[in-house]
Amino acid sequence: MDAVLAKLVPARVIGWVGGDPTVVTRYLVTSGVNVVNHQLLLQLALRWWGWSGGQANVFAAVVAAVPAYLLSRYWIWQLDGRVSIRAEVIPFWTISLLGLLASTAAAMAADRAFDRPIMISVGSLAGYFVVWVLKFVVLDRLFRRIAADEPVPVG
C-alpha cells in the first residue's frame, strides 16, 4: 500500500518537504483525512448548532486533534511503544495549539467579514496551512528519533 501511495505524491513535493517518501506520503494522506474530519465537524457546529466561527473552529480542532495524533503516531511514524509526554505529546499538542490559534483567528475574521459557513471554512484552512509544514518538519524529526530510540534534546 505504501508503494502505491508514494506514487501519488510528486517527487518534487517529497524533496521540498524533505524526509522519507513513505513518511511524507503518509503525512499528506493523514493531513487530508484530518482536513475532512475538521471541516465536517466545523460545518456541523456552524450549520446545525448555529455556533460562531470561532466557537465552531475550536470545537472542530479539539475533537479532530485526537485522531490526528493517533494517526500520526501509529501510522505515519510507526511508533508503538510507550508514549513520551515530554518528547512526543507536548510537542504535538503545542504545534496543534499553534494551528488552533491561527485557524481560529482566521475563522473569526472570515465570520466577521462574510458571515458564511463556506468562507469560515476557507479562513480556518488558511490558518492551518500556515502551521502545516512546520508541524511536519518538527514532528518528523522528533518521532524519527523516538522510533530509532535516540535521545531527544529538550530545551
Secondary structure in CASP SS format (residue, H / E / C, confidence):
PFRMAT SS
TARGET T0000
AUTHOR 0000-0000-0000
METHOD secondary structure of the structure
MODEL  1
M C 1.00
D H 1.00
A H 1.00
V H 1.00
L H 1.00
A H 1.00
K H 1.00
L H 1.00
V C 1.00
P C 1.00
A H 1.00
R H 1.00
V H 1.00
I H 1.00
G H 1.00
W H 1.00
V H 1.00
G C 1.00
G C 1.00
D C 1.00
P H 1.00
T H 1.00
V H 1.00
V H 1.00
T H 1.00
R H 1.00
Y H 1.00
L H 1.00
V H 1.00
T H 1.00
S H 1.00
G H 1.00
V H 1.00
N H 1.00
V H 1.00
V H 1.00
N H 1.00
H H 1.00
Q H 1.00
L H 1.00
L H 1.00
L H 1.00
Q H 1.00
L H 1.00
A H 1.00
L H 1.00
R H 1.00
W H 1.00
W C 1.00
G C 1.00
W C 1.00
S C 1.00
G H 1.00
G H 1.00
Q H 1.00
A H 1.00
N H 1.00
V H 1.00
F H 1.00
A H 1.00
A H 1.00
V H 1.00
V H 1.00
A H 1.00
A H 1.00
V H 1.00
P H 1.00
A H 1.00
Y H 1.00
L H 1.00
L H 1.00
S H 1.00
R H 1.00
Y H 1.00
W H 1.00
I H 1.00
W C 1.00
Q C 1.00
L C 1.00
D C 1.00
G C 1.00
R C 1.00
V C 1.00
S C 1.00
I H 1.00
R H 1.00
A H 1.00
E H 1.00
V H 1.00
I H 1.00
P H 1.00
F H 1.00
W H 1.00
T H 1.00
I H 1.00
S H 1.00
L H 1.00
L H 1.00
G H 1.00
L H 1.00
L H 1.00
A H 1.00
S H 1.00
T H 1.00
A H 1.00
A H 1.00
A H 1.00
M H 1.00
A H 1.00
A H 1.00
D H 1.00
R H 1.00
A H 1.00
F H 1.00
D C 1.00
R C 1.00
P H 1.00
I H 1.00
M H 1.00
I H 1.00
S H 1.00
V H 1.00
G H 1.00
S H 1.00
L H 1.00
A H 1.00
G H 1.00
Y H 1.00
F H 1.00
V H 1.00
V H 1.00
W H 1.00
V H 1.00
L H 1.00
K H 1.00
F H 1.00
V H 1.00
V H 1.00
L H 1.00
D H 1.00
R H 1.00
L H 1.00
F H 1.00
R H 1.00
R H 1.00
I H 1.00
A H 1.00
A C 1.00
D C 1.00
E C 1.00
P C 1.00
V C 1.00
P C 1.00
V C 1.00
G C 1.00
END
